[in-house]
Amino acid sequence: MPLQPPAPAANPFAPPAGPPIALQLVDRIFAKAGPPPKAGSVDRIVAGDPATPVTGVAVMAIASLAGLRAAAAAGHNLVVAYDGPFWSDPEAFERIAANPRLAAKRDFIRAHDLVVLRLRDHWRDRVPDGISAGMARTLGWEAAMRPGDPTRFALPPTTLLGLARALGSKLDDRTLRVVGDPRLPVSRVAASWGNAAQLPTIALLNSDVDVVVCGYAREWEAVEYAQDLISTGAHKGLILLGQAKSIEGGMGGLADWLRTIVPEVPVALIPAAEPYWALSNQSPSSRP
């Protein structure tokens, strides 16, 4: 009987068999997502054990408890979120350590073997910006984009009311808010997806656009400036979509991209629930 060759020795440095762990996927995402973020980036694992084997990836705008429950129900335990789970930026636990809601949310994450990755800066620092590109695609505005600028658009002429209605329908946004004359003719649009900071938004309002579309702004800053600008006779508008509605299209683009670099597990976008309601969309039976 011929002698059999000896079995090859096990490689002690070989990666473990089975599904990848969260840290492996996070390192891969960071390496491929774009340039390293600037100092002070919020992008990191903010909850959960990085050594957890990943069964699926859930992408969401905000790591709300409802979103985490949906991820757990779907069996997707690596949560990739633009905004983190603990209501602060960055996660400043020392200010909320005694809050029972913090403990309850942290315990839910642990009980369901979830790992929450905050991913904002890597995706926004891409060229083009991942949120802007994804929102343009979601809205069907890609052909209207100004060359080289994914935040400026030349749309078919409409009114401020018409644009607001189109945005509400396309994004399923039932509680967006608008500053300006509903009859205002608009076609030149600037977008500031997510937080519309004071000075950049004021600069947009002072530019050649008819309307600025954003996620949210402090009312005593950009909103008040828009009101005063209109009061002086300027023909301008401001549409506030809310945070989740103004970035979710970009997170959908992130989910599509993740499927190309994380083929080992399923990837799903979990839409954010509408956090607000308005008197106008309440049925008589739901009113007090």
HUSUL-V116778 format. One record per residue. N is the residue number from 1. RES is the residue in three letters. PHI is phi as a letter, one per 30 degrees, with the letter a starting at -180 (* if undefined). PSI is psi in degrees with one decimal (none if undefined). D_LAST is the distance of its C-alpha to the last C-alpha in whole Angstrom. Layout:
N/RES/PHI/PSI/D_LAST  N/RES/PHI/PSI/D_LAST
This chain:
1/MET/*/125.0/90  2/PRO/d/147.8/89  3/LEU/d/138.6/87  4/GLN/d/139.9/83  5/PRO/d/147.3/82  6/PRO/d/146.8/80  7/ALA/d/141.4/76  8/PRO/d/143.9/75  9/ALA/d/144.0/74  10/ALA/d/139.5/70  11/ASN/d/112.1/69  12/PRO/d/-13.7/67  13/PHE/c/1.5/65  14/ALA/d/145.3/64  15/PRO/d/148.8/60  16/PRO/d/147.5/59  17/ALA/d/161.0/58  18/GLY/j/-172.1/55  19/PRO/d/152.5/51  20/PRO/d/152.6/51  21/ILE/d/164.7/50  22/ALA/e/-43.6/47  23/LEU/d/-37.4/49  24/GLN/d/-44.7/52  25/LEU/d/-37.9/49  26/VAL/d/-43.8/48  27/ASP/d/-39.6/51  28/ARG/d/-42.7/52  29/ILE/d/-47.5/49  30/PHE/d/-36.8/50  31/ALA/d/-30.5/53  32/LYS/c/-12.7/52  33/ALA/d/-25.3/49  34/GLY/l/-164.4/51  35/PRO/d/152.2/53  36/PRO/e/138.0/52  37/PRO/d/164.2/49  38/LYS/d/166.6/50  39/ALA/e/142.0/50  40/GLY/i/12.0/47  41/SER/e/146.8/45  42/VAL/d/-3.1/42  43/ASP/d/113.9/43  44/ARG/a/169.1/44  45/ILE/d/121.3/43  46/VAL/c/-9.1/40  47/ALA/a/147.5/40  48/GLY/j/170.1/41  49/ASP/c/117.6/45  50/PRO/d/-18.1/47  51/ALA/d/5.9/50  52/THR/d/129.5/47  53/PRO/d/136.3/48  54/VAL/c/128.7/46  55/THR/c/-14.3/44  56/GLY/l/161.0/42  57/VAL/c/129.0/41  58/ALA/c/120.2/37  59/VAL/c/134.3/37  60/MET/a/158.3/33  61/ALA/d/-45.9/32  62/ILE/b/133.2/30  63/ALA/d/65.3/31  64/SER/d/165.0/28  65/LEU/d/-37.7/27  66/ALA/d/-41.3/26  67/GLY/d/-41.3/29  68/LEU/d/-39.5/31  69/ARG/d/-41.9/30  70/ALA/d/-39.7/30  71/ALA/d/-45.8/34  72/ALA/d/-41.3/35  73/ALA/d/-32.7/34  74/ALA/d/-7.2/36  75/GLY/i/21.9/39  76/HIS/c/109.6/39  77/ASN/c/-3.4/40  78/LEU/c/109.7/41  79/VAL/c/123.0/38  80/VAL/c/112.7/39  81/ALA/b/143.6/36  82/TYR/d/-46.0/36  83/ASP/c/141.1/34  84/GLY/d/-179.8/34  85/PRO/d/-8.9/32  86/PHE/c/30.3/32  87/TRP/i/28.3/30  88/SER/a/161.1/33  89/ASP/b/106.0/36  90/PRO/d/-178.5/39  91/GLU/d/94.8/38  92/ALA/c/80.7/38  93/PHE/d/-28.6/38  94/GLU/d/-24.1/39  95/ARG/d/-18.8/36  96/ILE/b/16.7/34  97/ALA/e/-32.4/36  98/ALA/d/-2.0/35  99/ASN/d/123.1/31  100/PRO/d/-24.4/30  101/ARG/d/-33.3/28  102/LEU/d/-47.2/32  103/ALA/d/-41.5/33  104/ALA/d/-41.2/31  105/LYS/d/-41.9/31  106/ARG/d/-41.0/35  107/ASP/d/-36.3/35  108/PHE/d/-43.9/34  109/ILE/e/-45.0/36  110/ARG/d/-43.7/39  111/ALA/d/-27.3/38  112/HIS/c/15.2/38  113/ASP/h/40.5/41  114/LEU/d/150.1/39  115/VAL/b/125.5/41  116/VAL/c/119.0/39  117/LEU/c/122.9/41  118/ARG/d/122.0/39  119/LEU/b/94.7/41  120/ARG/b/-55.7/40  121/ASP/d/-40.6/43  122/HIS/e/-41.9/46  123/TRP/d/-34.0/44  124/ARG/d/-23.2/43  125/ASP/d/-1.5/47  126/ARG/d/162.4/48  127/VAL/b/110.5/50  128/PRO/d/161.5/48  129/ASP/e/126.4/45  130/GLY/d/-36.1/43  131/ILE/d/-45.8/39  132/SER/d/-43.6/41  133/ALA/d/-41.5/43  134/GLY/d/-37.9/40  135/MET/d/-40.0/37  136/ALA/d/-40.7/40  137/ARG/d/-43.9/41  138/THR/d/-40.6/37  139/LEU/d/-7.3/36  140/GLY/i/29.8/40  141/TRP/c/7.7/41  142/GLU/d/-40.6/44  143/ALA/d/-19.8/46  144/ALA/c/0.3/45  145/MET/d/138.4/46  146/ARG/d/132.9/48  147/PRO/e/127.2/51  148/GLY/i/0.0/51  149/ASP/b/101.8/48  150/PRO/d/8.1/45  151/THR/c/2.2/42  152/ARG/c/137.6/43  153/PHE/b/142.9/43  154/ALA/c/97.6/44  155/LEU/c/160.7/42  156/PRO/e/141.2/42  157/PRO/e/137.1/41  158/THR/a/-166.1/37  159/THR/c/166.7/35  160/LEU/e/-40.9/32  161/LEU/d/-43.1/30  162/GLY/d/-41.2/32  163/LEU/d/-43.5/32  164/ALA/d/-41.5/29  165/ARG/d/-39.9/28  166/ALA/d/-42.6/31  167/LEU/d/-43.6/30  168/GLY/d/-40.8/26  169/SER/d/-45.7/28  170/LYS/d/-36.9/31  171/LEU/c/2.7/29  172/ASP/h/48.0/25  173/ASP/c/102.5/24  174/ARG/c/-4.3/21  175/THR/b/26.7/20  176/LEU/d/157.8/23  177/ARG/b/150.3/24  178/VAL/b/137.5/27  179/VAL/c/127.9/29  180/GLY/k/172.0/31  181/ASP/d/122.8/32  182/PRO/e/-26.5/30  183/ARG/d/-1.1/33  184/LEU/e/124.6/36  185/PRO/d/132.2/38  186/VAL/b/144.2/38  187/SER/a/-28.1/41  188/ARG/c/115.1/42  189/VAL/b/137.1/39  190/ALA/c/140.7/40  191/ALA/c/139.3/38  192/SER/b/82.5/37  193/TRP/d/136.9/35  194/GLY/i/-140.9/33  195/ASN/d/123.8/34  196/ALA/c/95.0/35  197/ALA/d/157.1/37  198/GLN/e/-64.9/38  199/LEU/d/-43.4/41  200/PRO/d/-35.4/41  201/THR/d/-38.5/38  202/ILE/d/-39.9/40  203/ALA/d/-39.5/43  204/LEU/d/-42.8/41  205/LEU/d/-30.6/40  206/ASN/d/-4.8/43  207/SER/d/-167.9/45  208/ASP/d/13.6/45  209/VAL/d/159.1/42  210/ASP/d/-33.4/39  211/VAL/b/143.5/36  212/VAL/c/128.3/36  213/VAL/c/127.2/33  214/CYS/b/178.3/33  215/GLY/d/-65.3/30  216/TYR/a/160.6/29  217/ALA/b/154.2/31  218/ARG/d/131.0/30  219/GLU/d/-27.2/29  220/TRP/d/2.6/31  221/GLU/c/-98.3/34  222/ALA/d/-36.4/34  223/VAL/d/-46.2/31  224/GLU/d/-37.6/32  225/TYR/d/-43.2/36  226/ALA/d/-41.5/34  227/GLN/d/-45.1/33  228/ASP/d/-37.0/36  229/LEU/d/-44.8/38  230/ILE/d/-36.7/36  231/SER/d/-23.9/36  232/THR/d/3.0/40  233/GLY/j/-1.1/40  234/ALA/d/141.5/40  235/HIS/c/86.6/39  236/LYS/b/158.9/37  237/GLY/b/157.6/34  238/LEU/b/126.6/32  239/ILE/c/126.3/30  240/LEU/c/115.3/28  241/LEU/d/-21.7/27  242/GLY/j/151.9/26  243/GLN/e/-58.3/29  244/ALA/d/-43.6/28  245/LYS/d/-24.3/28  246/SER/d/-5.8/31  247/ILE/b/-11.5/33  248/GLU/d/-34.3/33  249/GLY/d/-37.6/35  250/GLY/d/-33.9/38  251/MET/d/-28.6/37  252/GLY/d/-39.6/37  253/GLY/d/-36.2/41  254/LEU/d/-42.9/41  255/ALA/d/-42.7/41  256/ASP/d/-43.1/43  257/TRP/d/-41.2/46  258/LEU/d/-33.1/45  259/ARG/d/-25.7/46  260/THR/d/-21.3/50  261/ILE/c/-8.4/50  262/VAL/b/68.3/49  263/PRO/d/-11.8/50  264/GLU/d/-25.4/50  265/VAL/b/157.6/47  266/PRO/d/150.4/44  267/VAL/b/131.8/42  268/ALA/b/142.5/38  269/LEU/d/129.1/35  270/ILE/c/108.7/32  271/PRO/d/147.9/29  272/ALA/d/140.3/27  273/ALA/d/145.8/23  274/GLU/d/117.9/21  275/PRO/d/-15.4/20  276/TYR/c/164.7/17  277/TRP/b/157.5/14  278/ALA/b/152.0/14  279/LEU/e/-36.1/11  280/SER/d/-21.1/14  281/ASN/c/21.8/14  282/GLN/c/133.2/11  283/SER/d/156.7/11  284/PRO/e/-33.5/8  285/SER/d/-20.7/8  286/SER/c/-5.3/7  287/ARG/c/146.6/4  288/PRO/d/none/0
